[in-house]
Amino acid sequence: MMDGFGMSYFNTAPMPYLKSMITNGGFFKQVNAMMPTVTNANNTSIATGTFPEVNGISGNYYLNEKGEGEYLEDKKLVLAPTIFQKLKGYGIKSALISSKKKSTTLLPAGADIVLSPETADSTWIARIGKPAPIYSAEVNYWTMQAGIYLLENHPDIACLYLHTTDYPMHTWAPSDSSSIKHLRTIDSYLKKIHEVAPDATILITADHDVNHKSRCVDIEKALLLQNVKVKAALSAEKDKYLKHHRGFGGASYIYLNNTADATNVKEALSKIKGVESVYTKAEAAKQYPLPANRIGDLVAFGDSTTVFGDLEGHAEEELPATYRSHGSVYEIKVPVIIINPAGKLPGESYFNYNKDLAVWLLDKKYW
């Protein structure tokens, strides 16, 4: 899973190996990611082949049953079996390697090898070298190199799930020379993977695109300016990688003090500049299949240039020209790519969401 590799990056990236393999017998289709367009909701859906309403992961952060803010990073919160668990039932071994440590605590169930450069031990450092910092493009190269090591040295691992970080996308626009260099390097590793394992099928998708955002709104404080109080307004994108996005994202889960306040709060939300749409819990759960018990009482999505999050002392903040993030419907378009397909490819209509790669992988009639 190439984190942040939405259509704006795919369309711009000079990735000659990848694009030639698509042309020569591969498969490509633009599909939708899960909403909200944040990593944990999408990575879990891709790794389970299910919508968030089934797997339970509604974003990166939520209020738990105790009313406490909690990062959605614990495997106990995942309510659907992973592809690793399903493959294990067939006697197939698998590995999960993620540039982001959080994915190795959220999605390890069933995997025989679980690894992140953030937590690599001395054995892996001796094999691959010292990992680059998480806030770098180079950390993704370590992840790719570790995957190649497994392909070369562990033929018993038949399913290898690689997850990169989107720090480069948060840092550089698609046309930036540094972004082009990053994706060109990833392309070279994809070529190496094919050379090392020429019989392997390579499946690629993304969790979201990344765009420039010009302003952040602290919804809780903005509501107070209208004399409207809520229990909490949480950015669904909030995670521990603050240098990526400062915890700001294009989706917010609003928790009410009293459910009877829903109509008034919804009306107040619609008056906030940058709020494009507001759903009740039931409406959001139906529209984007989300788990109703993990999305608050109301759900707000931002327009193309607005994100939501916690601000110190003020309700709004203008963001610098270099700021890039995601979470809204404007980051929903991502690629589904199949290189060197070993199984029978279904019709194009089979793939409508990024999660459908896992559905196809486990669909026996195509293999």
C-alpha positions in Angstrom: 0.0 0.0 0.0 1.6 3.2 -1.2 0.5 5.8 1.4 -0.6 9.0 -0.2 -0.2 7.7 -3.8 -3.4 9.2 -5.0 -4.3 10.0 -8.6 -2.5 13.3 -8.7 0.8 11.6 -7.9 0.1 8.6 -10.1 -0.7 10.8 -13.1 2.4 13.0 -12.6 5.0 10.4 -11.5 7.6 9.4 -14.1 7.5 5.7 -13.1 8.6 4.0 -16.3 8.7 0.4 -15.0 5.3 0.6 -13.3 3.6 2.2 -16.2 5.2 -0.1 -18.8 4.0 -3.1 -16.8 0.5 -1.8 -16.7 0.6 -1.4 -20.5 2.1 -4.8 -21.1 -0.5 -7.1 -19.6 -1.2 -5.4 -16.3 -4.3 -3.7 -14.9 -5.1 -0.2 -13.8 -8.3 1.5 -12.7 -9.1 4.7 -10.8 -11.2 3.8 -7.8 -12.4 5.3 -4.5 -10.7 5.2 -1.2 -12.7 4.9 2.1 -14.0 7.9 3.8 -12.6 9.6 5.7 -9.5 9.6 3.5 -7.1 8.8 6.3 -4.5 6.0 6.7 -5.9 3.8 9.4 -9.4 3.6 8.0 -8.1 2.7 4.5 -5.2 0.5 5.4 -7.5 -1.6 7.5 -10.0 -1.8 4.8 -7.3 -2.8 2.3 -5.8 -5.4 4.7 -9.2 -7.0 5.4 -11.1 -6.4 2.2 -14.0 -4.8 4.1 -15.6 -1.5 4.6 -15.0 0.4 7.9 -18.5 -0.5 9.1 -17.3 -4.1 9.1 -13.7 -3.8 10.4 -14.5 -1.0 12.9 -11.7 1.4 12.0 -13.3 4.8 11.4 -10.1 6.8 11.2 -7.0 7.5 13.2 -8.6 8.7 16.4 -11.9 8.6 18.2 -13.6 8.8 21.6 -13.8 5.3 23.1 -16.6 3.9 25.3 -15.1 5.6 28.3 -15.3 9.0 26.6 -11.6 9.2 26.3 -9.6 10.1 23.2 -7.9 7.0 21.8 -5.6 6.4 18.8 -7.0 3.6 16.6 -3.7 1.6 16.6 -4.5 -1.5 18.6 -5.2 -4.8 16.8 -8.0 -5.5 19.3 -10.0 -2.7 17.7 -10.0 -4.4 14.3 -13.3 -6.4 14.0 -12.7 -8.2 10.8 -10.0 -10.9 10.0 -7.0 -9.7 8.1 -5.9 -11.2 4.8 -2.9 -12.6 6.8 -5.3 -14.5 9.1 -7.3 -15.8 6.1 -4.2 -16.9 4.3 -3.0 -18.7 7.4 -6.1 -20.7 7.3 -4.9 -22.1 3.9 -1.4 -22.7 5.2 0.0 -19.6 3.5 2.6 -17.6 5.3 2.7 -13.8 5.2 4.6 -10.7 6.2 3.7 -7.1 7.1 6.4 -4.4 6.7 5.3 -0.9 7.3 7.3 2.4 7.3 4.8 3.5 10.0 5.0 1.7 13.3 1.3 2.2 13.9 0.4 -0.2 11.2 2.4 -3.0 12.8 0.3 -2.7 16.0 -3.0 -2.2 14.2 -2.8 -4.9 11.5 -0.4 -7.7 12.6 -3.0 -10.4 13.3 -2.0 -13.6 11.3 1.2 -12.3 9.8 4.3 -14.5 10.4 6.7 -11.6 10.2 5.9 -8.0 11.3 8.5 -5.3 10.8 8.8 -1.5 10.8 12.0 0.6 10.3 10.8 2.6 13.4 11.3 -0.5 15.6 13.9 -2.6 13.6 16.2 -4.6 15.9 19.9 -5.2 15.5 19.3 -8.3 13.3 17.4 -6.3 10.7 19.8 -3.3 10.9 22.6 -5.7 10.1 20.7 -7.0 7.1 19.4 -3.7 5.6 21.3 -1.0 7.4 20.2 1.7 9.8 16.8 3.0 8.9 16.3 6.7 8.0 14.1 8.8 10.3 10.3 8.4 9.8 10.2 12.0 8.6 12.0 11.3 5.4 11.6 9.8 1.9 14.5 7.4 2.6 12.6 5.4 5.2 10.4 4.1 2.4 13.5 2.8 0.6 14.4 0.8 3.8 10.9 -0.7 3.8 11.3 -1.8 0.1 14.7 -3.2 0.8 13.4 -5.2 3.7 10.7 -6.6 1.4 13.3 -7.6 -1.2 15.3 -9.3 1.5 12.4 -11.5 2.4 11.7 -12.3 -1.2 15.3 -13.4 -1.6 15.7 -15.3 1.7 12.3 -16.4 2.8 10.6 -18.3 -0.1 8.1 -19.6 2.5 6.6 -16.1 2.7 4.0 -16.2 -0.1 2.2 -12.9 0.7 4.2 -9.8 1.4 2.3 -6.6 2.4 4.4 -3.4 2.2 3.2 -0.1 3.5 5.1 3.1 2.9 4.7 6.5 4.6 3.1 9.6 2.9 5.6 12.0 4.5 7.0 12.8 1.0 3.4 13.6 -0.2 2.8 15.9 2.8 6.1 17.6 2.0 6.1 17.9 -1.8 3.5 18.5 -4.5 3.3 15.9 -7.3 5.4 18.0 -9.7 8.1 18.9 -7.2 11.5 17.5 -8.2 11.9 15.8 -4.8 8.5 14.0 -5.2 9.5 12.9 -8.6 12.8 11.6 -7.3 11.0 9.7 -4.5 8.6 8.0 -6.8 11.2 7.2 -9.4 13.2 5.5 -6.7 10.1 3.5 -5.6 9.7 2.5 -9.2 13.2 1.1 -9.3 12.4 -1.0 -6.2 9.3 -2.3 -7.9 11.4 -3.4 -10.8 13.8 -5.1 -8.4 11.0 -6.9 -6.7 9.9 -8.2 -10.1 13.5 -9.3 -10.9 13.9 -11.1 -7.6 10.4 -12.7 -7.8 9.5 -12.9 -11.5 6.5 -15.1 -10.8 5.0 -12.8 -8.2 1.9 -10.7 -8.8 2.3 -7.2 -7.5 -0.8 -5.4 -6.3 -0.7 -1.6 -5.6 -3.2 0.8 -4.3 -3.3 3.8 -2.0 -5.2 5.1 1.0 -5.7 8.7 -0.2 -4.4 11.5 -2.3 -2.8 14.6 -0.7 -3.6 18.2 -1.5 -2.6 21.7 -0.4 -4.9 23.1 2.3 -5.0 26.8 3.1 -6.8 27.0 6.4 -7.6 25.0 9.6 -10.7 25.4 11.6 -11.0 24.3 15.3 -14.6 23.3 15.1 -15.1 23.2 18.9 -13.9 26.8 19.2 -15.7 27.9 16.1 -19.0 26.6 17.5 -18.3 28.5 20.8 -18.3 31.7 18.8 -22.0 30.9 18.0 -22.6 30.0 21.7 -22.9 26.3 20.8 -21.1 23.8 23.1 -20.2 20.2 22.2 -18.4 17.5 24.1 -15.6 17.2 21.6 -14.8 17.7 17.9 -12.0 15.4 16.8 -10.0 15.4 13.6 -10.3 11.9 12.2 -6.7 12.3 10.9 -5.1 12.9 14.3 -2.2 10.6 14.9 1.3 10.6 16.4 3.0 11.8 13.2 2.5 15.5 13.8 5.2 16.6 11.4 3.1 15.1 8.6 0.0 17.2 9.1 -0.1 18.6 12.7 -3.1 16.4 13.3 -5.3 18.4 10.9 -7.6 16.6 8.4 -10.6 17.2 6.2 -13.0 15.2 8.4 -14.2 15.8 12.0 -16.2 13.7 14.4 -18.4 15.8 16.6 -19.6 14.4 20.0 -22.6 16.1 21.6 -23.4 16.7 25.2 -27.0 15.8 24.5 -28.2 14.0 21.4 -31.2 16.4 21.4 -28.8 19.1 20.4 -28.1 17.5 17.0 -30.3 19.8 14.9 -29.0 23.0 16.4 -25.4 21.9 16.2 -25.8 20.7 12.7 -27.2 24.1 11.7 -24.3 25.9 13.5 -21.8 23.7 11.7 -23.2 24.6 8.3 -22.5 28.2 9.0 -18.8 27.7 9.6 -16.7 28.7 6.6 -14.9 25.6 5.1 -17.5 23.1 6.3 -18.8 21.6 3.1 -21.1 18.9 4.4 -22.5 17.7 7.7 -24.1 14.3 8.4 -25.8 12.7 11.4 -24.2 9.5 12.7 -26.8 7.4 10.9 -26.4 9.4 7.6 -22.6 9.1 7.6 -22.7 5.4 8.5 -25.0 4.8 5.5 -23.3 7.1 3.0 -19.7 5.9 3.6 -20.2 2.6 5.3 -18.8 3.6 8.6 -19.1 2.1 12.1 -21.8 4.2 13.8 -20.4 3.6 17.3 -17.0 5.1 16.4 -17.8 8.4 14.5 -19.4 10.7 17.0 -22.9 12.1 16.8 -22.2 14.3 13.8 -19.7 14.1 11.0 -18.3 17.2 9.1 -16.3 17.2 6.0 -14.2 20.1 4.7 -14.1 21.8 1.4 -11.1 21.4 -0.9 -8.9 23.9 1.0 -10.0 23.4 4.7 -8.9 21.0 7.4 -10.0 20.6 11.0 -8.0 20.2 14.2 -7.0 21.6 17.6 -5.7 25.1 17.6 -4.3 27.1 20.5 -6.2 30.1 21.5 -8.1 30.7 18.2 -10.8 29.2 16.0 -9.1 29.5 12.6 -5.6 29.6 11.2 -4.2 30.4 7.8 -1.8 27.6 6.7 1.4 28.1 4.8 1.7 27.5 1.1 3.7 24.3 1.8 1.0 22.7 3.9 -0.5 19.5 2.5 -3.0 17.1 3.9 -6.1 14.9 3.3 -9.2 13.4 4.9 -11.9 14.9 2.7 -13.7 13.7 -0.4 -11.2 15.6 -2.5 -8.5 13.0 -1.7 -10.7 10.0 -2.5 -9.4 9.1 -6.0 -6.7 6.4 -5.9 -5.3 3.8 -8.3 -5.8 0.0 -8.3 -2.8 -1.6 -10.1 -2.0 -5.2 -10.8 1.3 -6.1 -12.3 2.1 -9.6 -13.6 -1.3 -11.1 -12.8 -1.0 -14.8 -12.1 -4.7 -15.3 -11.6 -7.6 -14.6 -13.9 -8.5 -10.9 -13.9 -12.2 -10.1 -13.4 -14.0 -7.4 -15.4 -13.2 -3.8 -14.7 -16.4 -3.3 -12.8 -15.1 -5.7 -10.1 -12.8 -3.0 -8.7 -14.6 0.0 -7.3 -12.7 0.6 -4.1 -9.1 0.2 -2.9 -10.2 -2.7 -0.6 -11.3 -4.7 -3.6 -7.7 -5.8 -4.2 -7.9 -7.9 -1.1 -11.4 -9.2 -2.1 -9.9 -10.4 -5.4 -6.8 -11.8 -3.8 -9.0 -14.1 -1.6 -11.5 -14.9 -4.3 -10.7 -18.5 -5.2 -12.5 -18.5 -8.6 -9.8 -16.2 -10.0 -6.8 -18.3 -9.0 
